[in-house]
Amino acid sequence: MNARAVAFGVLIASLNQLLTAGSSSEVRRIQEQFKREIRAFASSPESDLVEQFAILAADSFEGFLRNPEIEVTTGNLPAALELLKRIPLLDEGVANAVVPALGRKAFSEALGAQQTWIYRTLESIKDERTLQRIVLRLIQSSSPSYAQILHGPLEYGKDIVVVVRSDNQVILRMYQLKIGDITTAVWTDARRELEDMFLVPVSDFQLRDAPDTREGILLCNGHCNPYVQPVMDAWYREQERDHRRQIRFEHLDDLVGWITRERLISELRAALEEYGVPII
């Protein structure tokens, strides 16, 4: 075996990982193994090109996975594809076929990451105060007439209060935020807080417009426990039937759906960075 054969094997293994799994970490592992193996041979132009390609391609795919908005400005992917065309180990026809395939795969990584990493990252938040700040930051992106965290001893069930206009109506939205899944124990506290938010009115001192309607929202970065779901459903129906209160439950999927639908991904990234939440 010589340096060209080792380089060819590494190239094929790297391309296979990128085209099938989009795995930048596996490409980096292959690259490190290549460095160890190539020490037994004299360096060649092919081996140098293959190593440079592996580095740029792994950087690019990792960038598209973690931060696609920034990665499109780095030029890593075009540089990697241009290097690929220059590697004499590949036939020109093969290279011409692989280049657009790598581009499509990188693009799909960017699109796929827009939801999967959001789920994992939001689920990982264990501090309620941090979740409140991130949700407030996302709400503020739509420029509401009023939005504030009220969490504290005198919140009366209202962690975040927002005033928005919709269909010529002024809506006061009162959020109660919880971390993780809604269990029976969590629901016992949340139900009391949801009742309090309607019993104690919000001061109109900072409100520019008097609300036409009020909405209560229980929001969590998890889901509803199946055991408590029937109780929650019955209580929500009772509140609407007997008290005409508009109350709804929003779980992790609702939160992610709102972020992607309203194109708040860049705003989310900025908020996560500001409050020290690592992207997973």
C-alpha positions as CSV (number, residue, x, y, z in Angstrom):
1,M,0.0,0.0,0.0
2,N,1.3,3.5,-0.8
3,A,0.3,7.1,0.1
4,R,-2.1,7.4,-3.0
5,A,-4.0,4.3,-1.9
6,V,-4.4,5.5,1.7
7,A,-5.5,8.9,0.4
8,F,-8.0,7.3,-2.0
9,G,-9.5,5.2,0.8
10,V,-9.9,8.2,3.1
11,L,-11.5,10.2,0.3
12,I,-14.1,7.5,-0.5
13,A,-14.8,6.9,3.2
14,S,-15.3,10.7,3.8
15,L,-17.5,11.1,0.8
16,N,-19.6,8.1,1.9
17,Q,-20.1,9.6,5.4
18,L,-21.0,13.1,4.0
19,L,-23.4,11.8,1.3
20,T,-25.3,9.3,3.5
21,A,-25.2,10.4,7.1
22,G,-23.9,14.0,6.8
23,S,-21.6,13.1,9.7
24,S,-18.9,15.7,10.2
25,S,-17.7,14.0,13.4
26,E,-17.1,10.8,11.5
27,V,-15.2,12.6,8.8
28,R,-13.0,14.1,11.5
29,R,-12.4,10.7,12.9
30,I,-11.4,9.4,9.5
31,Q,-9.1,12.4,9.0
32,E,-7.3,11.7,12.3
33,Q,-6.8,8.1,11.4
34,F,-5.5,9.2,8.0
35,K,-2.9,11.5,9.7
36,R,-1.7,8.5,11.7
37,E,-1.5,6.2,8.7
38,I,0.1,8.6,6.3
39,R,3.2,9.0,8.6
40,A,4.5,5.8,7.2
41,F,4.6,7.3,3.7
42,A,6.1,10.4,2.1
43,S,3.5,13.1,1.8
44,S,2.0,13.4,-1.7
45,P,-0.1,16.1,-3.5
46,E,-3.1,13.8,-3.4
47,S,-2.8,13.2,0.3
48,D,-2.5,16.9,1.0
49,L,-5.6,17.7,-1.1
50,V,-7.6,14.9,0.5
51,E,-6.8,16.1,4.0
52,Q,-7.7,19.7,3.1
53,F,-10.9,18.6,1.6
54,A,-11.9,16.5,4.7
55,I,-11.2,19.5,7.0
56,L,-13.2,22.0,4.9
57,A,-16.1,19.6,4.2
58,A,-16.4,18.6,7.9
59,D,-16.3,22.3,8.9
60,S,-19.0,23.1,6.4
61,F,-21.4,20.3,7.3
62,E,-21.0,21.1,11.0
63,G,-21.6,24.7,10.3
64,F,-24.8,24.0,8.3
65,L,-26.0,21.8,11.2
66,R,-25.4,24.3,14.0
67,N,-25.6,27.7,12.4
68,P,-26.7,27.7,8.7
69,E,-27.2,31.5,8.5
70,I,-23.5,32.0,9.3
71,E,-22.2,29.0,7.4
72,V,-23.5,30.3,4.0
73,T,-21.1,33.3,4.4
74,T,-17.9,31.3,5.2
75,G,-17.2,29.8,1.8
76,N,-16.2,26.5,3.3
77,L,-18.4,24.4,1.1
78,P,-17.5,26.0,-2.2
79,A,-13.8,25.7,-1.3
80,A,-14.2,22.0,-0.4
81,L,-16.0,21.3,-3.7
82,E,-13.4,23.1,-5.7
83,L,-10.7,21.0,-3.9
84,L,-12.6,17.9,-4.7
85,K,-12.5,18.7,-8.4
86,R,-8.7,19.1,-8.2
87,I,-8.0,15.7,-6.6
88,P,-6.6,13.5,-9.4
89,L,-7.8,10.3,-7.6
90,L,-11.3,10.9,-8.8
91,D,-12.4,10.6,-12.4
92,E,-13.7,13.9,-13.8
93,G,-17.1,12.4,-14.4
94,V,-17.3,11.1,-10.9
95,A,-16.3,14.4,-9.4
96,N,-18.9,16.3,-11.5
97,A,-21.6,13.9,-10.2
98,V,-20.5,14.1,-6.5
99,V,-20.2,17.9,-6.3
100,P,-23.9,18.7,-6.7
101,A,-24.8,15.7,-4.5
102,L,-22.7,17.1,-1.7
103,G,-24.4,20.5,-2.2
104,R,-27.8,19.0,-1.9
105,K,-26.9,17.1,1.2
106,A,-25.4,20.2,2.9
107,F,-28.6,22.1,2.1
108,S,-30.8,19.3,3.5
109,E,-28.7,19.3,6.6
110,A,-29.4,23.0,7.0
111,L,-33.1,22.6,6.6
112,G,-33.4,19.5,8.7
113,A,-31.4,21.2,11.6
114,Q,-33.9,24.0,11.8
115,Q,-36.3,21.8,13.7
116,T,-34.3,18.9,15.3
117,W,-31.8,21.1,17.2
118,I,-34.6,23.4,18.4
119,Y,-36.4,20.5,20.0
120,R,-33.3,19.2,21.7
121,T,-32.1,22.6,22.9
122,L,-35.4,23.8,24.3
123,E,-36.0,20.5,26.0
124,S,-32.6,20.8,27.7
125,I,-33.5,24.1,29.5
126,K,-34.0,23.2,33.2
127,D,-34.3,26.7,34.7
128,E,-37.7,28.3,34.5
129,R,-36.3,31.8,34.6
130,T,-34.1,31.2,31.6
131,L,-37.1,29.8,29.6
132,Q,-39.1,32.9,30.5
133,R,-36.4,35.2,29.2
134,I,-36.1,33.3,26.0
135,V,-39.8,33.2,25.3
136,L,-40.0,37.0,26.1
137,R,-37.3,37.7,23.6
138,L,-39.1,35.7,20.9
139,I,-42.4,37.5,21.7
140,Q,-40.7,40.9,21.5
141,S,-39.6,40.2,17.9
142,S,-43.1,40.9,16.8
143,S,-43.0,44.3,18.5
144,P,-46.1,44.0,20.8
145,S,-47.5,47.1,22.4
146,Y,-46.5,45.7,25.8
147,A,-44.5,42.6,26.9
148,Q,-43.0,42.0,30.4
149,I,-41.9,39.3,32.8
150,L,-44.0,39.6,36.0
151,H,-42.6,36.4,37.7
152,G,-42.4,37.0,41.4
153,P,-44.3,37.0,44.7
154,L,-47.0,39.3,43.2
155,E,-47.4,37.8,39.8
156,Y,-50.7,36.0,40.5
157,G,-50.0,33.3,38.0
158,K,-48.7,35.6,35.3
159,D,-45.1,34.9,34.4
160,I,-45.2,36.9,31.2
161,V,-47.9,39.4,30.1
162,V,-48.2,40.5,26.5
163,V,-50.6,42.9,24.7
164,V,-51.1,42.4,21.0
165,R,-53.5,43.4,18.3
166,S,-55.3,40.8,16.2
167,D,-58.4,41.1,14.0
168,N,-59.0,44.7,15.3
169,Q,-59.0,43.5,18.8
170,V,-56.6,44.2,21.7
171,I,-55.7,40.9,23.3
172,L,-54.0,40.5,26.7
173,R,-52.1,37.3,26.8
174,M,-51.0,35.9,30.2
175,Y,-48.4,33.2,30.1
176,Q,-47.7,30.7,32.9
177,L,-44.4,28.8,32.1
178,K,-43.4,25.4,33.4
179,I,-40.2,23.3,32.9
180,G,-40.5,19.8,31.5
181,D,-43.6,17.7,31.4
182,I,-46.9,18.6,33.1
183,T,-47.3,16.0,35.8
184,T,-50.1,15.7,38.4
185,A,-48.0,17.6,41.0
186,V,-47.1,20.3,38.5
187,W,-50.7,20.6,37.3
188,T,-52.0,21.1,40.9
189,D,-49.8,24.3,41.2
190,A,-50.5,25.4,37.6
191,R,-54.3,25.1,37.9
192,R,-54.3,27.4,40.9
193,E,-52.0,29.9,39.1
194,L,-54.2,29.9,36.0
195,E,-57.2,30.7,38.2
196,D,-55.3,33.5,39.9
197,M,-54.3,35.1,36.6
198,F,-58.0,35.8,35.8
199,L,-59.0,36.7,39.4
200,V,-56.4,39.5,39.8
201,P,-56.4,42.0,36.9
202,V,-53.3,43.4,35.3
203,S,-52.6,47.1,36.1
204,D,-53.4,49.3,33.1
205,F,-50.7,51.8,34.1
206,Q,-48.3,50.6,31.3
207,L,-50.9,49.4,28.8
208,R,-51.4,51.7,25.9
209,D,-54.8,50.2,25.1
210,A,-57.5,48.6,27.2
211,P,-57.7,44.9,26.4
212,D,-60.9,43.7,24.6
213,T,-60.2,40.1,25.7
214,R,-57.9,38.1,27.9
215,E,-56.2,34.8,27.2
216,G,-54.4,32.5,29.6
217,I,-51.7,30.2,28.3
218,L,-49.9,27.4,30.1
219,L,-46.7,26.8,28.2
220,C,-44.0,24.1,28.9
221,N,-40.9,22.8,27.1
222,G,-42.2,19.3,27.5
223,H,-45.6,17.6,27.1
224,C,-48.6,16.7,29.2
225,N,-48.3,13.5,31.2
226,P,-51.0,11.0,30.0
227,Y,-52.2,10.5,33.5
228,V,-53.1,14.2,34.1
229,Q,-54.3,14.9,30.6
230,P,-58.0,13.9,31.2
231,V,-58.1,16.1,34.3
232,M,-56.6,19.1,32.4
233,D,-59.0,18.6,29.5
234,A,-62.0,18.5,31.8
235,W,-60.9,21.6,33.7
236,Y,-60.2,23.6,30.5
237,R,-63.7,22.8,29.3
238,E,-65.2,23.8,32.6
239,Q,-63.4,27.1,32.5
240,E,-64.7,27.9,29.0
241,R,-68.3,26.7,29.8
242,D,-68.8,28.2,33.2
243,H,-66.5,31.2,33.3
244,R,-66.1,32.1,29.5
245,R,-62.3,32.1,30.1
246,Q,-60.0,31.5,27.1
247,I,-57.3,29.3,28.4
248,R,-55.1,26.9,26.3
249,F,-52.2,24.6,26.8
250,E,-49.1,24.8,24.6
251,H,-46.4,22.1,24.7
252,L,-42.9,21.7,23.2
253,D,-44.2,21.0,19.7
254,D,-46.4,24.1,19.7
255,L,-43.4,26.2,20.8
256,V,-41.2,24.8,18.0
257,G,-43.9,25.2,15.5
258,W,-44.4,28.9,16.4
259,I,-40.6,29.5,16.2
260,T,-40.3,28.0,12.7
261,R,-43.6,29.3,11.4
262,E,-42.8,32.9,12.4
263,R,-39.2,32.6,11.3
264,L,-37.7,33.3,14.7
265,I,-34.8,30.9,14.4
266,S,-32.2,33.7,14.2
267,E,-33.8,35.4,17.2
268,L,-33.8,32.1,19.1
269,R,-30.1,31.6,18.4
270,A,-29.3,35.1,19.7
271,A,-31.4,34.6,22.8
272,L,-29.8,31.2,23.5
273,E,-26.3,32.7,23.2
274,E,-27.3,35.7,25.4
275,Y,-28.5,33.5,28.2
276,G,-25.8,30.9,28.0
277,V,-27.9,28.0,26.7
278,P,-25.7,25.7,24.5
279,I,-27.2,24.5,21.2
280,I,-27.5,20.7,21.2
